[in-house]
Amino acid sequence: MTVVSTVTVTPVPTRRKVFVADAVERGVIQILKDEYKFSDVGEAVCPEDQTVAPGNSFVCVVTVSGVDKSVKVVVKSSEGSYEVGQPR
């Protein structure tokens, strides 16, 4: 499932686009509930300052049924769309 999230641009001189971590966390939780049909999804924690660039990936930790699981997030576009993998 692909989702588009909020991105921000860092100050000059780098001008690098990065994800807003709490927006990605909300997106991951929503995907797990709506698309993967997990009913007991708790908190998600994703790393800060992840670059918005196709092919970039990072791991978020999500609580599912009281157990911490890893979820891989893969960036699909420079506009901020990404895929959320199955919890492991």
C-alpha positions in Angstrom: 0.0 0.0 0.0 1.3 3.4 -0.9 0.7 6.5 1.1 1.8 10.2 0.7 3.1 11.9 3.8 4.0 15.3 4.9 7.5 16.4 4.0 9.7 19.3 5.0 12.7 21.0 3.4 15.8 21.5 5.5 17.2 25.0 5.6 19.8 26.2 3.0 22.4 25.1 2.0 21.4 21.5 1.7 17.7 22.0 0.7 17.1 18.3 1.3 13.5 17.1 1.6 12.8 14.9 4.7 9.8 13.2 6.1 8.0 14.6 9.2 8.4 11.5 11.5 5.1 11.9 13.3 3.2 12.1 10.0 4.8 8.9 8.8 4.0 7.2 12.2 0.3 8.1 11.8 0.4 6.9 8.2 2.0 3.6 9.1 -0.6 3.0 11.9 -3.5 3.8 9.5 -2.2 1.5 6.8 -1.8 -1.4 9.3 -5.4 -0.9 10.4 -7.1 -0.1 7.1 -5.1 -2.2 4.6 -3.6 -5.0 6.6 -6.6 -5.3 8.9 -4.7 -5.4 12.2 -7.2 -4.5 14.9 -4.8 -3.9 17.9 -2.2 -1.4 16.6 -0.6 0.8 19.2 2.2 3.3 19.0 4.6 3.7 16.0 8.1 5.1 16.2 9.9 6.1 13.0 13.3 7.7 12.7 13.6 11.5 12.2 15.1 13.2 9.1 14.6 10.4 6.6 15.3 11.6 3.1 12.5 11.8 0.6 14.2 10.0 -2.3 12.9 7.1 -4.4 14.5 3.8 -3.2 15.3 5.1 0.3 14.0 2.8 3.0 13.9 2.8 6.8 12.4 0.8 9.6 9.7 1.9 12.0 8.8 0.0 15.2 5.1 -0.5 15.8 3.3 -2.1 18.7 0.8 -4.8 17.4 -1.2 -6.8 19.9 1.2 -5.6 22.6 4.3 -6.8 20.8 6.9 -4.5 19.1 7.2 -5.3 15.4 9.5 -3.9 12.7 7.8 -2.4 9.6 9.9 -1.5 6.6 9.0 1.8 4.8 10.2 2.2 1.2 10.1 5.7 -0.4 8.4 5.5 -3.9 8.6 9.1 -5.1 10.3 12.4 -4.6 6.9 13.8 -3.7 6.7 11.7 -0.5 4.8 8.6 -1.4 5.9 5.4 0.3 5.0 1.8 0.8 4.5 0.1 4.2 5.5 -3.5 4.5 4.0 -6.2 6.7 5.0 -6.1 10.4 7.8 -8.6 11.3 
